[in-house]
Amino acid sequence: METLLRLLPPIRRTRGPRLYAADGRRFLDLWLDDGRDILGAAGRAIRSYAANASDKGLLRPYPGLYEHRLEKAVLAAWPAFKAVRFYQNEERALAAAARLSGRTADTLELVETVSVADSGTADGTVASSDNGLVKLRPFAPVPQSCTLALARLPCPGPLAPACLLGLDNSWLEPEEGDLVPAMMHYAAARAMASLAKASQDGIYGEELWKRFDRRMEPYFCRVGPYLLPRVAPDKYAGFFKAALEGGALVSPQYGLPSMVPPEFDDGELRKLAAALATRLGN
């Protein structure tokens, strides 16, 4: 994944879904760190909550009330699941999932709920979750056979714990999870609340996503806010480079979706569409 991402010039700062490079260029972020930065400008509240928690000294891995708040928020977002375990990072969560599945971490497949076929057409469902760990994403479908999942929380990675969900407590009973700094629970719970409010208020929803389609439908299949490239795998490096030329960062890996950003303007999409059309010969 790093190979294509390193084509992006050095970034000196970010603001919402926009990246500002050291050479003066600006990029519209459609990658959003694999969905962790889905909130865009609303993510300022997450950073404020994290700073407040730091001021309270909530930087040590002790039990606390904020873990329970985050658990409630996660289960409300994915009501098909009844049990949660938190971990310091995704590597530890994946290792726990492998133990629960009777596998090793290097043989555990992480299954995307939004996928793209080799022909470049959208699928949007998971054919089977029997042989892997499902990655749950906000607004994405949940396969009926899913019993164990890794949730993608809408919170910057350094500020959020990794989160495993089980169909019920029996699935996670052998695992206690990690004690993580309360700051991470505090910030992630704020992120979950902010995303729920953005969805309820219509700020981030189908109306915005359809507005993105007006210019970008020839180049992306869309499932909810998730964007799947209309190219085959061997053409994806060119697609990625064309997007950079058009002032946008897309997913650095073919198998992972890009996203409709929480804010954009028509000029940005026009520039991106022109670059994709020129490079791809449309």
Accessible surface in RSA format (square Angstrom, percent):
REM  Atomic radii and reference values for relative SASA: ProtOr
REM  Chains: A
REM  Algorithm: Lee & Richards
REM  Probe-radius: 1.40
REM  Slices: 20
REM RES _ NUM      All-atoms   Total-Side   Main-Chain    Non-polar    All polar
REM                ABS   REL    ABS   REL    ABS   REL    ABS   REL    ABS   REL
RES MET A   1   117.27  60.7  71.50  47.3  45.77 109.0  75.90  64.5  41.37  54.8
RES GLU A   2   110.87  63.7 108.67  82.2   2.21   5.3  43.70  84.5  67.18  54.8
RES THR A   3   114.45  81.4 103.93 105.4  10.52  25.1  74.17  99.6  40.28  60.9
RES LEU A   4    29.39  16.4  28.87  20.7   0.52   1.3  28.87  20.3   0.52   1.4
RES LEU A   5    56.93  31.7  52.77  37.8   4.16  10.4  52.77  37.1   4.16  11.2
RES ARG A   6   183.36  77.0 154.68  78.8  28.68  68.3  60.54  82.7 122.82  74.4
RES LEU A   7    82.87  46.2  61.42  43.9  21.45  53.9  64.78  45.5  18.10  48.7
RES LEU A   8    27.97  15.6  15.93  11.4  12.04  30.3  15.93  11.2  12.04  32.4
RES PRO A   9    17.99  13.1   9.98   9.1   8.01  29.1  16.36  13.5   1.63  10.1
RES PRO A  10   103.36  75.3  91.65  83.5  11.71  42.6 103.26  85.3   0.09   0.6
RES ILE A  11    59.91  34.1  26.28  19.6  33.64  81.1  26.69  19.2  33.23  90.2
RES ARG A  12   146.34  61.4 108.70  55.4  37.64  89.6  50.63  69.2  95.71  58.0
RES ARG A  13   107.79  45.3  97.70  49.8  10.09  24.0  53.54  73.2  54.25  32.9
RES THR A  14    84.91  60.4  61.06  61.9  23.85  56.8  29.07  39.0  55.84  84.4
RES ARG A  15   157.14  66.0 150.12  76.5   7.02  16.7  37.75  51.6 119.38  72.4
RES GLY A  16    29.68  36.6   0.00   N/A  29.68  36.6   3.55   9.7  26.13  58.5
RES PRO A  17     0.50   0.4   0.19   0.2   0.32   1.1   0.50   0.4   0.00   0.0
RES ARG A  18    30.04  12.6  30.04  15.3   0.00   0.0   7.51  10.3  22.54  13.7
RES LEU A  19    16.14   9.0  16.14  11.5   0.00   0.0  16.14  11.3   0.00   0.0
RES TYR A  20    39.04  18.2  39.04  22.2   0.00   0.0  23.67  17.8  15.38  19.0
RES ALA A  21     0.28   0.3   0.00   0.0   0.28   0.6   0.00   0.0   0.28   0.7
RES ALA A  22    69.13  63.6  39.80  61.4  29.33  66.7  40.64  57.2  28.49  75.5
RES ASP A  23    86.15  60.3  46.55  46.3  39.60  93.6  48.31 113.7  37.83  37.7
RES GLY A  24    63.42  78.2   0.00   N/A  63.42  78.2  32.09  88.1  31.33  70.2
RES ARG A  25   120.05  50.4 114.19  58.2   5.86  14.0  60.96  83.3  59.09  35.8
RES ARG A  26   104.00  43.7  89.99  45.9  14.00  33.3  22.69  31.0  81.30  49.3
RES PHE A  27     1.73   0.9   1.50   0.9   0.23   0.6   1.73   1.1   0.00   0.0
RES LEU A  28     3.04   1.7   1.58   1.1   1.45   3.6   1.58   1.1   1.45   3.9
RES ASP A  29    12.35   8.6  12.35  12.3   0.00   0.0   0.00   0.0  12.35  12.3
RES LEU A  30     0.00   0.0   0.00   0.0   0.00   0.0   0.00   0.0   0.00   0.0
RES TRP A  31    14.77   5.9  14.61   7.1   0.15   0.4   9.56   5.1   5.21   8.4
RES LEU A  32     1.12   0.6   1.12   0.8   0.00   0.0   1.12   0.8   0.00   0.0
RES ASP A  33    56.35  39.5  54.09  53.8   2.27   5.4  14.65  34.5  41.70  41.6
RES ASP A  34     7.35   5.2   6.47   6.4   0.88   2.1   3.60   8.5   3.76   3.7
RES GLY A  35     5.53   6.8   0.00   N/A   5.53   6.8   2.73   7.5   2.80   6.3
RES ARG A  36    47.77  20.1  47.02  24.0   0.75   1.8   4.53   6.2  43.24  26.2
RES ASP A  37    56.29  39.4  52.43  52.2   3.86   9.1  17.41  41.0  38.88  38.8
RES ILE A  38     2.95   1.7   1.37   1.0   1.58   3.8   1.37   1.0   1.58   4.3
RES LEU A  39    12.11   6.7   5.23   3.7   6.89  17.3   7.24   5.1   4.87  13.1
RES GLY A  40    11.33  14.0   0.00   N/A  11.33  14.0   2.56   7.0   8.77  19.6
RES ALA A  41    30.50  28.0  27.04  41.7   3.46   7.9  28.97  40.8   1.53   4.1
RES ALA A  42    50.98  46.9  34.67  53.5  16.31  37.1  47.49  66.9   3.48   9.2
RES GLY A  43     8.09  10.0   0.00   N/A   8.09  10.0   7.48  20.5   0.61   1.4
RES ARG A  44   139.66  58.6 138.16  70.4   1.50   3.6  55.15  75.4  84.51  51.2
RES ALA A  45    37.80  34.8  30.03  46.3   7.76  17.7  36.03  50.7   1.77   4.7
RES ILE A  46     2.39   1.4   2.39   1.8   0.00   0.0   2.39   1.7   0.00   0.0
RES ARG A  47   131.77  55.3 126.42  64.4   5.35  12.7  57.51  78.6  74.25  45.0
RES SER A  48    60.08  50.8  53.42  71.3   6.66  15.3  28.13  59.9  31.95  44.8
RES TYR A  49    71.33  33.3  71.33  40.6   0.00   0.0  38.16  28.7  33.17  40.9
RES ALA A  50     7.37   6.8   6.65  10.3   0.71   1.6   7.03   9.9   0.34   0.9
RES ALA A  51    54.61  50.2  46.54  71.8   8.08  18.4  53.72  75.6   0.90   2.4
RES ASN A  52    70.11  48.3  68.29  66.0   1.82   4.4   9.02  21.7  61.09  59.0
RES ALA A  53     0.00   0.0   0.00   0.0   0.00   0.0   0.00   0.0   0.00   0.0
RES SER A  54    44.23  37.4  35.29  47.1   8.94  20.6  10.97  23.4  33.26  46.6
RES ASP A  55   126.30  88.5  88.34  87.9  37.96  89.8  30.62  72.1  95.67  95.4
RES LYS A  56   122.86  59.9  88.51  54.3  34.35  81.8  72.50  65.3  50.36  53.6
RES GLY A  57    44.22  54.5   0.00   N/A  44.22  54.5  28.22  77.5  16.00  35.8
RES LEU A  58    45.27  25.2  42.65  30.5   2.62   6.6  45.27  31.8   0.00   0.0
RES LEU A  59    91.23  50.8  74.97  53.6  16.26  40.9  75.03  52.7  16.20  43.6
RES ARG A  60   153.04  64.3 149.02  76.0   4.02   9.6  30.99  42.4 122.05  74.0
RES PRO A  61    63.10  46.0  58.26  53.1   4.84  17.6  58.26  48.1   4.84  30.1
RES TYR A  62   135.02  63.0 130.68  74.4   4.34  11.3  99.73  74.9  35.28  43.5
RES PRO A  63   100.16  73.0  80.20  73.1  19.95  72.5  80.36  66.3  19.80 123.0
RES GLY A  64    38.00  46.9   0.00   N/A  38.00  46.9  25.49  70.0  12.51  28.0
RES LEU A  65   103.58  57.7  90.30  64.6  13.28  33.4  97.69  68.6   5.89  15.9
RES TYR A  66    29.85  13.9  29.85  17.0   0.00   0.0   9.03   6.8  20.81  25.7
RES GLU A  67    51.63  29.6  51.19  38.7   0.44   1.0  11.06  21.4  40.57  33.1
RES HIS A  68   110.39  60.3 108.30  75.3   2.09   5.3  80.64  83.1  29.75  34.6
RES ARG A  69   127.76  53.6 121.71  62.0   6.06  14.4  41.52  56.8  86.24  52.3
RES LEU A  70     0.00   0.0   0.00   0.0   0.00   0.0   0.00   0.0   0.00   0.0
RES GLU A  71    55.73  32.0  55.73  42.2   0.00   0.0   3.19   6.2  52.54  42.9
RES LYS A  72   130.26  63.5 122.35  75.1   7.91  18.8  68.54  61.7  61.72  65.7
RES ALA A  73    27.91  25.7  16.48  25.4  11.43  26.0  24.72  34.8   3.19   8.5
RES VAL A  74     0.00   0.0   0.00   0.0   0.00   0.0   0.00   0.0   0.00   0.0
RES LEU A  75    40.27  22.4  36.72  26.3   3.55   8.9  37.12  26.1   3.15   8.5
RES ALA A  76    80.49  74.0  49.59  76.5  30.90  70.3  60.63  85.4  19.86  52.6
RES ALA A  77    50.94  46.8  18.89  29.1  32.05  72.9  30.24  42.6  20.70  54.8
RES TRP A  78    13.51   5.4  11.64   5.6   1.87   4.4   8.68   4.6   4.83   7.8
RES PRO A  79    88.27  64.3  83.04  75.7   5.23  19.0  84.84  70.0   3.42  21.3
RES ALA A  80    57.66  53.0  39.85  61.5  17.81  40.5  51.40  72.4   6.26  16.6
RES PHE A  81     2.27   1.1   0.96   0.6   1.31   3.4   0.96   0.6   1.31   3.8
RES LYS A  82   126.94  61.9 113.51  69.6  13.43  32.0  74.87  67.4  52.06  55.5
RES ALA A  83     2.48   2.3   0.00   0.0   2.48   5.6   2.48   3.5   0.00   0.0
RES VAL A  84    10.47   6.9   0.15   0.1  10.32  24.9   0.15   0.1  10.32  28.0
RES ARG A  85    46.58  19.6  43.96  22.4   2.62   6.2  10.54  14.4  36.04  21.8
RES PHE A  86     6.76   3.4   3.96   2.4   2.81   7.3   3.96   2.4   2.81   8.0
RES TYR A  87     3.37   1.6   3.37   1.9   0.00   0.0   3.37   2.5   0.00   0.0
RES GLN A  88    68.01  38.0  58.75  42.9   9.25  22.0  21.91  46.6  46.09  35.0
RES ASN A  89    64.40  44.4  58.98  57.0   5.42  13.1  26.21  63.1  38.18  36.9
RES GLU A  90    39.79  22.8  37.01  28.0   2.77   6.6  19.79  38.3  19.99  16.3
RES GLU A  91   125.77  72.2 117.69  89.0   8.08  19.2  65.20 126.1  60.57  49.5
RES ARG A  92   120.77  50.7 116.88  59.6   3.89   9.3  32.14  43.9  88.63  53.7
RES ALA A  93     0.00   0.0   0.00   0.0   0.00   0.0   0.00   0.0   0.00   0.0
RES LEU A  94    48.36  26.9  48.36  34.6   0.00   0.0  48.36  34.0   0.00   0.0
RES ALA A  95    33.67  31.0  31.78  49.0   1.89   4.3  32.60  45.9   1.07   2.8
RES ALA A  96     0.00   0.0   0.00   0.0   0.00   0.0   0.00   0.0   0.00   0.0
RES ALA A  97     0.00   0.0   0.00   0.0   0.00   0.0   0.00   0.0   0.00   0.0
RES ALA A  98     2.63   2.4   2.63   4.1   0.00   0.0   2.63   3.7   0.00   0.0
RES ARG A  99   141.68  59.5 117.51  59.9  24.18  57.6  74.30 101.5  67.39  40.8
RES LEU A 100    44.15  24.6   7.79   5.6  36.36  91.4  11.95   8.4  32.20  86.6
RES SER A 101    48.93  41.3  17.27  23.0  31.66  72.9  18.55  39.5  30.38  42.6
RES GLY A 102    72.32  89.2   0.00   N/A  72.32  89.2  38.06 104.5  34.26  76.7
RES ARG A 103    90.85  38.1  70.12  35.7  20.74  49.4  19.87  27.2  70.98  43.0
RES THR A 104    82.39  58.6  76.78  77.8   5.61  13.4  79.11 106.3   3.27   5.0
RES ALA A 105    60.86  56.0  41.11  63.4  19.75  44.9  41.37  58.3  19.50  51.7
RES ASP A 106   131.74  92.3  89.42  89.0  42.31 100.1  52.19 122.8  79.55  79.3
RES THR A 107    85.31  60.7  63.98  64.9  21.33  50.8  67.86  91.2  17.45  26.4
RES LEU A 108    22.82  12.7   3.47   2.5  19.35  48.7   3.60   2.5  19.22  51.7
RES GLU A 109    98.69  56.7  91.05  68.9   7.64  18.2  38.77  75.0  59.91  48.9
RES LEU A 110    64.45  35.9  41.60  29.8  22.85  57.4  41.71  29.3  22.74  61.2
RES VAL A 111    18.30  12.0  16.19  14.7   2.10   5.1  18.30  15.9   0.00   0.0
RES GLU A 112    22.50  12.9  15.22  11.5   7.27  17.3  14.68  28.4   7.82   6.4
RES THR A 113     0.31   0.2   0.31   0.3   0.00   0.0   0.31   0.4   0.00   0.0
RES VAL A 114     0.30   0.2   0.00   0.0   0.30   0.7   0.00   0.0   0.30   0.8
RES SER A 115    32.43  27.4  31.43  42.0   1.00   2.3  27.51  58.6   4.93   6.9
RES VAL A 116    22.60  14.9   3.75   3.4  18.85  45.4   4.26   3.7  18.34  49.8
RES ALA A 117    43.96  40.4  33.93  52.4  10.04  22.8  43.96  61.9   0.00   0.0
RES ASP A 118   110.76  77.6 102.84 102.4   7.92  18.7  32.42  76.3  78.34  78.1
RES SER A 119    86.11  72.8  49.78  66.4  36.33  83.7  54.48 116.0  31.63  44.3
RES GLY A 120     2.09   2.6   0.00   N/A   2.09   2.6   0.00   0.0   2.09   4.7
RES THR A 121    70.84  50.4  70.79  71.8   0.05   0.1  58.49  78.6  12.35  18.7
RES ALA A 122    44.30  40.7  17.53  27.1  26.77  60.9  17.53  24.7  26.77  70.9
RES ASP A 123    75.49  52.9  48.35  48.1  27.15  64.2  12.95  30.5  62.55  62.4
RES GLY A 124     3.77   4.6   0.00   N/A   3.77   4.6   2.32   6.4   1.45   3.2
RES THR A 125    78.76  56.0  77.09  78.2   1.67   4.0  59.36  79.7  19.41  29.3
RES VAL A 126    21.20  13.9   3.95   3.6  17.25  41.6   6.91   6.0  14.29  38.8
RES ALA A 127   110.37 101.5  64.52  99.6  45.85 104.3  76.24 107.4  34.12  90.4
RES SER A 128    53.24  45.0  38.56  51.5  14.67  33.8  37.06  78.9  16.18  22.7
RES SER A 129    11.07   9.4   2.83   3.8   8.23  19.0   2.04   4.3   9.03  12.6
RES ASP A 130   106.10  74.3  79.48  79.1  26.61  62.9  29.49  69.4  76.61  76.4
RES ASN A 131    97.55  67.3  94.21  91.0   3.34   8.1  21.01  50.6  76.54  74.0
RES GLY A 132    15.55  19.2   0.00   N/A  15.55  19.2   1.29   3.5  14.26  31.9
RES LEU A 133     1.72   1.0   0.43   0.3   1.29   3.2   1.72   1.2   0.00   0.0
RES VAL A 134     0.20   0.1   0.20   0.2   0.00   0.0   0.20   0.2   0.00   0.0
RES LYS A 135     7.25   3.5   7.25   4.4   0.00   0.0   0.38   0.3   6.87   7.3
RES LEU A 136     0.61   0.3   0.56   0.4   0.05   0.1   0.61   0.4   0.00   0.0
RES ARG A 137     2.47   1.0   1.11   0.6   1.36   3.2   0.09   0.1   2.38   1.4
RES PRO A 138    17.13  12.5  12.18  11.1   4.95  18.0  17.13  14.1   0.00   0.0
RES PHE A 139    72.03  36.0  30.12  18.7  41.91 109.1  45.05  27.3  26.98  77.2
RES ALA A 140    13.28  12.2   0.28   0.4  13.01  29.6   1.10   1.5  12.18  32.3
RES PRO A 141    49.47  36.1  36.04  32.9  13.43  48.8  48.06  39.7   1.41   8.8
RES VAL A 142    53.92  35.5  30.52  27.6  23.40  56.4  30.55  26.5  23.37  63.4
RES PRO A 143    19.02  13.9   4.28   3.9  14.74  53.6  15.95  13.2   3.07  19.1
RES GLN A 144   191.01 106.8 151.16 110.5  39.85  94.9  61.71 131.4 129.29  98.1
RES SER A 145    59.03  49.9  38.71  51.7  20.32  46.8  43.92  93.5  15.11  21.2
RES CYS A 146     4.96   3.8   0.25   0.3   4.71  11.1   0.48   1.2   4.48   4.8
RES THR A 147    40.04  28.5  37.69  38.2   2.35   5.6  21.45  28.8  18.58  28.1
RES LEU A 148    20.55  11.4  16.64  11.9   3.91   9.8  16.64  11.7   3.91  10.5
RES ALA A 149     0.00   0.0   0.00   0.0   0.00   0.0   0.00   0.0   0.00   0.0
RES LEU A 150     0.44   0.2   0.44   0.3   0.00   0.0   0.44   0.3   0.00   0.0
RES ALA A 151     3.55   3.3   0.00   0.0   3.55   8.1   0.00   0.0   3.55   9.4
RES ARG A 152    10.72   4.5  10.47   5.3   0.25   0.6   1.76   2.4   8.95   5.4
RES LEU A 153     7.76   4.3   4.34   3.1   3.41   8.6   4.34   3.1   3.41   9.2
RES PRO A 154     0.72   0.5   0.03   0.0   0.69   2.5   0.38   0.3   0.33   2.1
RES CYS A 155     1.53   1.2   0.01   0.0   1.52   3.6   0.01   0.0   1.52   1.6
RES PRO A 156    30.22  22.0  29.37  26.8   0.85   3.1  30.22  25.0   0.00   0.0
RES GLY A 157    31.02  38.2   0.00   N/A  31.02  38.2  20.88  57.3  10.13  22.7
RES PRO A 158   112.37  81.9  86.79  79.1  25.58  93.0  99.54  82.2  12.83  79.8
RES LEU A 159    31.77  17.7  31.77  22.7   0.00   0.0  31.77  22.3   0.00   0.0
RES ALA A 160    12.03  11.1   5.40   8.3   6.63  15.1   5.40   7.6   6.63  17.6
RES PRO A 161     4.34   3.2   0.00   0.0   4.34  15.8   0.27   0.2   4.08  25.4
RES ALA A 162     8.58   7.9   0.57   0.9   8.00  18.2   7.51  10.6   1.06   2.8
RES CYS A 163     0.00   0.0   0.00   0.0   0.00   0.0   0.00   0.0   0.00   0.0
RES LEU A 164     0.00   0.0   0.00   0.0   0.00   0.0   0.00   0.0   0.00   0.0
RES LEU A 165     0.00   0.0   0.00   0.0   0.00   0.0   0.00   0.0   0.00   0.0
RES GLY A 166     0.00   0.0   0.00   N/A   0.00   0.0   0.00   0.0   0.00   0.0
RES LEU A 167    67.85  37.8  65.20  46.6   2.65   6.7  65.20  45.8   2.65   7.1
RES ASP A 168    56.99  39.9  56.99  56.7   0.00   0.0  27.55  64.8  29.44  29.4
RES ASN A 169    95.06  65.6  93.08  90.0   1.98   4.8  29.85  71.8  65.22  63.0
RES SER A 170    75.93  64.2  55.79  74.5  20.14  46.4  45.55  97.0  30.38  42.6
RES TRP A 171   110.65  44.4 102.12  49.4   8.52  20.0  98.78  52.7  11.86  19.2
RES LEU A 172     0.00   0.0   0.00   0.0   0.00   0.0   0.00   0.0   0.00   0.0
RES GLU A 173   132.86  76.3 114.75  86.8  18.12  43.1  39.78  76.9  93.09  76.0
RES PRO A 174   106.42  77.6  65.58  59.8  40.84 148.4  78.46  64.8  27.95 173.7
RES GLU A 175    19.79  11.4  18.21  13.8   1.58   3.8   1.54   3.0  18.25  14.9
RES GLU A 176   168.64  96.8 137.34 103.9  31.30  74.5  55.74 107.8 112.91  92.2
RES GLY A 177    21.33  26.3   0.00   N/A  21.33  26.3   1.49   4.1  19.84  44.4
RES ASP A 178    22.69  15.9  13.21  13.1   9.49  22.4   9.67  22.8  13.02  13.0
RES LEU A 179    91.02  50.7  79.42  56.8  11.60  29.2  80.19  56.3  10.84  29.2
RES VAL A 180     0.82   0.5   0.00   0.0   0.82   2.0   0.00   0.0   0.82   2.2
RES PRO A 181    21.55  15.7  21.55  19.6   0.00   0.0  21.55  17.8   0.00   0.0
RES ALA A 182     8.81   8.1   8.60  13.3   0.22   0.5   8.81  12.4   0.00   0.0
RES MET A 183    29.96  15.5  29.96  19.8   0.00   0.0  23.06  19.6   6.91   9.1
RES MET A 184    16.92   8.8  16.92  11.2   0.00   0.0  10.10   8.6   6.81   9.0
RES HIS A 185     4.38   2.4   4.38   3.0   0.00   0.0   2.44   2.5   1.94   2.3
RES TYR A 186    29.85  13.9  28.63  16.3   1.22   3.2   9.30   7.0  20.55  25.3
RES ALA A 187     0.03   0.0   0.03   0.0   0.00   0.0   0.03   0.0   0.00   0.0
RES ALA A 188     0.01   0.0   0.00   0.0   0.01   0.0   0.00   0.0   0.01   0.0
RES ALA A 189    18.92  17.4  15.26  23.5   3.66   8.3  15.55  21.9   3.37   8.9
RES ARG A 190    60.61  25.4  55.77  28.4   4.84  11.5   6.59   9.0  54.02  32.7
RES ALA A 191     0.03   0.0   0.03   0.0   0.00   0.0   0.03   0.0   0.00   0.0
RES MET A 192    12.95   6.7   8.43   5.6   4.51  10.7   8.81   7.5   4.13   5.5
RES ALA A 193    47.09  43.3  35.91  55.4  11.18  25.4  43.66  61.5   3.43   9.1
RES SER A 194    14.10  11.9   8.29  11.1   5.82  13.4   6.50  13.8   7.60  10.7
RES LEU A 195    12.85   7.2  12.82   9.2   0.04   0.1  12.82   9.0   0.04   0.1
RES ALA A 196    45.61  41.9  36.40  56.2   9.21  21.0  44.97  63.3   0.64   1.7
RES LYS A 197   121.25  59.2 120.33  73.8   0.92   2.2  88.91  80.0  32.34  34.4
RES ALA A 198    13.65  12.6  11.99  18.5   1.66   3.8  13.00  18.3   0.65   1.7
RES SER A 199    47.03  39.7  33.37  44.5  13.66  31.5   6.98  14.9  40.05  56.1
RES GLN A 200   147.75  82.6 108.53  79.3  39.23  93.4  46.28  98.5 101.47  77.0
RES ASP A 201    77.14  54.0  42.70  42.5  34.44  81.4  20.18  47.5  56.96  56.8
RES GLY A 202    46.63  57.5   0.00   N/A  46.63  57.5  29.72  81.6  16.90  37.9
RES ILE A 203   112.26  63.9  98.71  73.5  13.55  32.7 105.61  76.1   6.64  18.0
RES TYR A 204     5.54   2.6   5.25   3.0   0.29   0.8   5.25   3.9   0.29   0.4
RES GLY A 205    14.15  17.4   0.00   N/A  14.15  17.4  14.10  38.7   0.05   0.1
RES GLU A 206    78.79  45.2  71.57  54.1   7.22  17.2  46.94  90.8  31.85  26.0
RES GLU A 207   145.20  83.4 134.26 101.6  10.94  26.1  53.79 104.0  91.41  74.6
RES LEU A 208    19.79  11.0  16.32  11.7   3.47   8.7  18.95  13.3   0.84   2.3
RES TRP A 209    16.46   6.6  16.46   8.0   0.00   0.0  16.46   8.8   0.00   0.0
RES LYS A 210   116.89  57.0 114.56  70.3   2.33   5.5  59.66  53.7  57.23  61.0
RES ARG A 211    86.18  36.2  83.41  42.5   2.77   6.6  33.11  45.3  53.07  32.2
RES PHE A 212     0.65   0.3   0.65   0.4   0.00   0.0   0.65   0.4   0.00   0.0
RES ASP A 213    32.88  23.0  30.94  30.8   1.95   4.6  13.85  32.6  19.04  19.0
RES ARG A 214   185.33  77.8 146.19  74.5  39.13  93.2  66.42  90.8 118.91  72.1
RES ARG A 215    87.86  36.9  79.76  40.7   8.10  19.3  14.90  20.4  72.96  44.2
RES MET A 216     1.07   0.6   0.57   0.4   0.50   1.2   1.07   0.9   0.00   0.0
RES GLU A 217    89.32  51.3  88.47  66.9   0.86   2.0  38.12  73.7  51.20  41.8
RES PRO A 218    72.85  53.1  55.89  51.0  16.95  61.6  63.08  52.1   9.77  60.7
RES TYR A 219    18.38   8.6  16.77   9.5   1.61   4.2   3.62   2.7  14.76  18.2
RES PHE A 220     5.76   2.9   3.05   1.9   2.71   7.0   3.05   1.9   2.71   7.7
RES CYS A 221     7.78   5.9   6.85   7.6   0.93   2.2   4.44  11.3   3.34   3.6
RES ARG A 222    56.93  23.9  26.07  13.3  30.86  73.5   7.21   9.9  49.72  30.1
RES VAL A 223    32.99  21.7  29.40  26.6   3.60   8.7  32.99  28.7   0.01   0.0
RES GLY A 224    21.33  26.3   0.00   N/A  21.33  26.3  10.40  28.5  10.94  24.5
RES PRO A 225     0.00   0.0   0.00   0.0   0.00   0.0   0.00   0.0   0.00   0.0
RES TYR A 226     2.24   1.0   2.24   1.3   0.00   0.0   0.12   0.1   2.12   2.6
RES LEU A 227     1.00   0.6   0.80   0.6   0.20   0.5   0.80   0.6   0.20   0.5
RES LEU A 228     2.81   1.6   2.81   2.0   0.00   0.0   2.81   2.0   0.00   0.0
RES PRO A 229     5.50   4.0   5.50   5.0   0.00   0.0   5.50   4.5   0.00   0.0
RES ARG A 230    96.43  40.5  73.78  37.6  22.65  53.9  25.06  34.2  71.37  43.3
RES VAL A 231    18.38  12.1  12.72  11.5   5.66  13.6  18.38  16.0   0.00   0.0
RES ALA A 232    35.23  32.4  31.40  48.5   3.83   8.7  31.40  44.2   3.83  10.1
RES PRO A 233    63.31  46.1  50.23  45.8  13.08  47.6  50.52  41.7  12.79  79.5
RES ASP A 234   121.10  84.8  82.08  81.7  39.01  92.3  51.87 122.1  69.23  69.0
RES LYS A 235   126.53  61.7 121.70  74.7   4.84  11.5  68.54  61.7  57.99  61.8
RES TYR A 236     8.87   4.1   8.87   5.0   0.00   0.0   6.06   4.6   2.81   3.5
RES ALA A 237    44.93  41.3  41.83  64.6   3.11   7.1  41.88  59.0   3.05   8.1
RES GLY A 238    22.00  27.1   0.00   N/A  22.00  27.1  17.64  48.4   4.36   9.8
RES PHE A 239     0.95   0.5   0.95   0.6   0.00   0.0   0.95   0.6   0.00   0.0
RES PHE A 240     0.44   0.2   0.16   0.1   0.28   0.7   0.16   0.1   0.28   0.8
RES LYS A 241    87.21  42.5  85.93  52.7   1.28   3.1  32.83  29.5  54.38  57.9
RES ALA A 242     0.00   0.0   0.00   0.0   0.00   0.0   0.00   0.0   0.00   0.0
RES ALA A 243     0.19   0.2   0.19   0.3   0.00   0.0   0.19   0.3   0.00   0.0
RES LEU A 244    18.63  10.4  15.41  11.0   3.23   8.1  15.56  10.9   3.08   8.3
RES GLU A 245   102.18  58.7  74.67  56.5  27.52  65.5  46.04  89.1  56.14  45.8
RES GLY A 246     1.89   2.3   0.00   N/A   1.89   2.3   0.11   0.3   1.78   4.0
RES GLY A 247    11.84  14.6   0.00   N/A  11.84  14.6   4.94  13.5   6.90  15.5
RES ALA A 248     1.25   1.1   1.20   1.8   0.05   0.1   1.20   1.7   0.05   0.1
RES LEU A 249     4.32   2.4   4.31   3.1   0.02   0.0   4.32   3.0   0.00   0.0
RES VAL A 250     0.44   0.3   0.09   0.1   0.35   0.8   0.09   0.1   0.35   0.9
RES SER A 251     0.55   0.5   0.55   0.7   0.00   0.0   0.55   1.2   0.00   0.0
RES PRO A 252     4.23   3.1   0.00   0.0   4.23  15.4   0.00   0.0   4.23  26.3
RES GLN A 253    75.32  42.1  72.27  52.8   3.06   7.3  22.59  48.1  52.74  40.0
RES TYR A 254    36.64  17.1  31.22  17.8   5.42  14.1  31.41  23.6   5.23   6.4
RES GLY A 255    35.88  44.2   0.00   N/A  35.88  44.2  26.27  72.1   9.60  21.5
RES LEU A 256    24.83  13.8  22.49  16.1   2.34   5.9  22.98  16.1   1.85   5.0
RES PRO A 257     2.26   1.6   0.28   0.3   1.98   7.2   0.95   0.8   1.31   8.1
RES SER A 258     3.49   2.9   2.94   3.9   0.54   1.3   0.00   0.0   3.49   4.9
RES MET A 259     1.31   0.7   1.31   0.9   0.00   0.0   1.29   1.1   0.03   0.0
RES VAL A 260     0.00   0.0   0.00   0.0   0.00   0.0   0.00   0.0   0.00   0.0
RES PRO A 261     0.00   0.0   0.00   0.0   0.00   0.0   0.00   0.0   0.00   0.0
RES PRO A 262    24.20  17.6  13.23  12.1  10.96  39.9  13.23  10.9  10.96  68.1
RES GLU A 263    68.71  39.4  66.57  50.4   2.14   5.1  26.04  50.4  42.67  34.8
RES PHE A 264    12.52   6.3   0.58   0.4  11.94  31.1   0.96   0.6  11.56  33.1
RES ASP A 265    65.12  45.6  62.56  62.3   2.56   6.1  38.18  89.9  26.94  26.9
RES ASP A 266    64.90  45.5  59.56  59.3   5.35  12.6  34.36  80.9  30.55  30.5
RES GLY A 267    32.89  40.6   0.00   N/A  32.89  40.6  22.28  61.1  10.61  23.8
RES GLU A 268    21.90  12.6  14.65  11.1   7.25  17.3  18.14  35.1   3.77   3.1
RES LEU A 269     2.53   1.4   2.53   1.8   0.00   0.0   2.53   1.8   0.00   0.0
RES ARG A 270   119.18  50.0 118.33  60.3   0.84   2.0  53.72  73.4  65.46  39.7
RES LYS A 271   117.39  57.3 108.50  66.6   8.89  21.2  69.42  62.5  47.96  51.1
RES LEU A 272     0.76   0.4   0.76   0.5   0.00   0.0   0.76   0.5   0.00   0.0
RES ALA A 273    14.56  13.4  13.98  21.6   0.57   1.3  14.35  20.2   0.21   0.5
RES ALA A 274    56.52  52.0  47.67  73.6   8.86  20.1  55.50  78.2   1.03   2.7
RES ALA A 275    16.38  15.1   7.14  11.0   9.24  21.0  15.26  21.5   1.12   3.0
RES LEU A 276     0.00   0.0   0.00   0.0   0.00   0.0   0.00   0.0   0.00   0.0
RES ALA A 277    23.16  21.3  21.22  32.7   1.94   4.4  21.49  30.3   1.67   4.4
RES THR A 278   116.06  82.5  90.63  91.9  25.43  60.6  72.36  97.2  43.70  66.1
RES ARG A 279    98.73  41.5  72.15  36.8  26.58  63.3  32.90  45.0  65.83  39.9
RES LEU A 280    52.34  29.1  23.81  17.0  28.53  71.7  29.28  20.6  23.06  62.1
RES GLY A 281    68.51  84.5   0.00   N/A  68.51  84.5  34.88  95.7  33.63  75.3
RES ASN A 282   113.92  78.6  55.78  53.9  58.14 140.0  50.44 121.4  63.48  61.4
END  Absolute sums over single chains surface
CHAIN  1 A    13277.9      10405.2       2872.6       7162.5       6115.4
END  Absolute sums over all chains
TOTAL         13277.9      10405.2       2872.6       7162.5       6115.4
